[in-house]
Amino acid sequence: MNKNLYHILGVSKDATEAEIKSAYRKLARKYHPDLNKDNKDAAEKFKEVSCAYDILGDKEKRKKYDNNEIDSDGKPTGFGAGFSGGAYGGGNPFGQGGTRTYYSTGGGDFDFSSIFGDDIFSQFTGARSGGFSSSGFGASARRPRKGEDINYSMRIDFLSAARGDEKTVNLNGKNINVKIPAGTVDGQTLRLKGLGHPSPNGGSSGDVLITLNVDKHPIFSLEGNNVVMEMPISIKEAILGAKVTVPTITGKVAVNIPPYASSGEKLRLKGKGIKNGDQIITLKILSPKTHNASLEDALRKMPDETIRNF
């Protein structure tokens, strides 16, 4: 019976090439015999969707099929249908050395690597020394395939990223403690080996990849291993000097502002950054926002100074 290839792939007759390709990829993965060893119908279904894509995935063949010039098996109309040379068209359907994978559908050999890519499809077939079972797939040893990775995003605050921390995340119903290294920056990825999806054929499990999104801090930022901040000081503190308390990523400390300090001058707190880094404080003189007659009178009595060289 002549089958409707569009129905086999589950797409409409006006489907785009991309839609046809996407539908085929999903079905081929679903019915691949290597992943359905206990399903006797999987191999037949796999051949069916492969045959359908062999025609609908080719512009010229699809055009001929739509014009009823060839049937669902790729045969010219009126000349019958079916697979030639057996279910797999004879010979080794996986090519030479595993570098290309072909499958005969009666309408010519089909290159699976164009859909899955060499590496992906080799994970299905593994290394085969030849010889095929009645289901069409060899019984020789298959190369174990690593399980799929799990991608996860985590938002953390600046201080947790700067000084290191430990967070608990729930992955697949399990609580896992994740150590965040000191000095973590926004967008950095942590890899938890072996905590991803299990392998489908005895290989190692995949990993968990955690992308860290670091929130900005209202005061601090990073320059390498140095923590930097800007500190406002009053005119009095700038002229007379002062001892003030400033925050660091590990707590508050006392800092001496030298007399006659200027905006833009920097103070360095050794070892108060990340690992061996420091904390760099940039001074910024702020004028008072309210009227101060005493200050104005004192400034008027000061001699004028030339501080500009332009």
N, C-alpha and C positions, 0 to 999 in steps of 0.2 A: 504494500500500500504506500502511495506517495505521501510522505509526511510534510507538514508545514514547518519549514526551518525556523521561521520567526517565532512560532509557538514553542518550539523546542528550547530556544534561548530566552523565551519569555519577554520578547520585545515586539513593538509594533512594526508594521511594514515600512513606516517612514522614520524609523530610528536612525540616529546618526552613527557614523563609524565609531565614535567614542563610546556611545551607549551599547553598541553591539560588542565591542571589545570588553567593556566592563562586565557585561552580563556573562560573557563566555568565561572570563577569568574567575568569577565567583562560582560558576557551575563546575568548571574544571577542577578547582580546588576542592569543592564539595564532594565530587564523585571520583576523585583520583583513587585507583585501586590500592595504592600504597597506604592510603589513609582509611581504607574501607575493606580491610582484609576479611571481615566476617560478613560482608554484604555482597552476595553473589550478583546482585543486579547492578552494582556500582560500575563494573567494567563495561557493561553494555551501555549504561547511561553515559559513561565517559566517552565511549566511541561515538555515541549519537550526537552529543553536544560538540565534539571535535569535528565531526563531519559537517555539522551545521555551520560552524565558524569557518571551516575551510572554504565554504562557498560564500557566506554572507560577509566574511572578513576580507574578501577579494573583490575589488570594484568591478572587474570584468565579469567574474563568475556571478556576482550578485545581479548584475544587469541582465545576464543571460537567464538566470533563474527567474527574475521578475518578469521577463518576456516569454517565459515558458519554453526557452530554447534548450534548457537542461532541467533534469528532475532533481529531487532532493538528494540523490546520490551523486550528482555531478555528471550523469550520463545524458547524452543527447536524447531528447524526448523521442519515444518510440523504440528505443534500443534497450530497454530494461534497466534494472538498477541493481544495487548490491555492491559489496566490497569485492575487489579483485585480489586474487592471491592470498585468500584467507583473511582472518580478522584483522591482521596487522599488515597486510600487503606484502608479507614475506621479508626475510632478512632481519637485521638488527634495527629496530625502530628508534634506537637511541643514538645512532651515528657512531663515529669513531672517536675513541678516547674520552667520551662524555662531554665533548666541547660543544656539540650541537645535538638537539633532540628532535627527531622527526617521527611523524606518525602518519601512516598511509590511510587515506579515507576514500579511496576509489577515485578521487579527483586530483591525485598527485600528492607528494610528500608535503607535510605541513611542519613548519619550523616553530616548535614550542618556545624556543628561546626568545622569539620576537614578542611573546606575551609575558612569560614569566621571568626571562633573563636567565643566562646560563647558571648563575650561582643558585638562584631560587629553585630551578627545576632539578639541579643536581642534588639538592637536599631531598627531593622526593625519591630519585632513582638510586642515588648512591653509586658506589663503584661496582660494576657488574662485570663478571667474567664471561658472560654469554650463557645461553640456555634459558628457555622460557617455559614457564608452566602453562597449563591449559588456560589459565586466566590471562596469559599474555605477559606476565611479569616474572623476572628471574627470581630464583630462590637463593642465589648467592648472597654473601654478606653485604649489607647496606651500610654506608657511612653514617654514623650517628649524627643527628641534626640538633643543634642547640635550640632550646626553647626560645620563644619570642620574649623580647624585653617589654617591660611595663614603664610607661612614661608618666611622671607625676610632677605636679607643680606645688611648691610650698612657699608661702609668704612669711618672712621673718623680719623682726625689727633690726635696726642698725646695730644696737649694742650686742645683740645675740650674734650677729655676723662678725662684728669687730673683735670681740673677745672670746668667741667660741661658745657653744652651748650644746645642749642635747634636747631634741624634740621627739615627741611620740607621734607617729603617723599610723593610720589604719589602712592596711593593704590586704585586700581579699579577706577581710574579716579578722585579720591578725594585727595586733598592736606591735609596732616595731620601733625601737629606740634608734634614732638617727643622730650621729655625732656631727655637729657642724664645726668645721675647723676655724680657728681664729683667722681673721683677715679675709673671710669669704666676701666676694663682691657680687653685685647684682648680675644675674644671668648665669652664674656658675652652676655646673652640674655635678652632682654626687652620684657615684655608681655603687650600688649595693649588689655584689656578685651573688648569683645563684638564687635570688629571691623573686625572679620573674616567673613566667609560665614554664611548666615542665616540658621536657622534650617529648615529641610524639613517638620517638623510636629509640629510646635508651640513651640519648646524649645528655649533656649537661643542661641544667635549667637556665633560662634567660636571666637577665639582670634587671634591677629596678634603677631607672635613671630619674633622679630628682633634680629639677631645675629650681634654683633658689631665687626668689624675687625679694630683694632687700629694700625695705622702706627707707625713705630719706629721714635724716635726723634734723631737728630744728636748729641745732647748734653745730654739730660735728660733721665733718666730711673726711674722706681719705685721700692721701697722696702717697701711694705706695704703702709702706708700713707706718707712715706718719699720720697721726690724727691732727687735723687742722681746725682752727676755730678763730672767729673774730670776737674781740672783747671790747665793748665800749667803756671808756673812762671819762671822768669829768675833767674840766679844765683845772680844778684844784688838784686832783690826783695826778694830772699830767705835769703840773708845775712843781708841786711839793713832793711828789712821790707818795706811795701808799702801799699798804699790805692788804691784799684782797683775796677772797676765796673764789676759786674757779672750779668748775666741774671737769672731771676726766672720765674715761670709759670705765674706770674701776672705783670712782668715788671722788670726793672733793678734796682739794689741797690748797694750801696758802701760797700766794705768789707775791713777790715784791715788785712793784712798779718803780723804776728808778726816777728820780727827779728830772724835770725838764724832758719828759718823754714826748715823742711826736707820733702823730697818726702814721700808721704803716710800719712802725718799728715792731720787731718780733721778739717774743720771749720763747725760750725752748725749755720744755720739761723733759729731762732725760728719762728714757725708759717708760714713758707714759703712753706710748703708742702701741702698735701691735707687734708682738714678738720683741725684736730689738729696736723697734722704732721709737720715735719721740712724739711729744705733743707740741705743736707749733701754735703759739698764740699771737695773732696780729692785733696791735692796739689801734683803737679808733676813738679820737677825741670828739665828744659830743658837747655842744653848747647847751646851756640851760634853756628851757622852753618858756620860762616865765621871766618877767622884768626883775632885774637885780641891781638896784641903784648903787650898792656898795661895790659890787664888782665893776660896774661901769666907771665909777669914780676912781677906783684903784688903777684901772687900765688907762684912763686918761692921764694919770700922773706918771705913767711909765714912759721912758724916752722912746722915741720912734727908732725902729731898727730896720735895716735893709736886709731882708732874708731871701730876696729873689735875685737871680743873676741874669735876668733877661729884661 
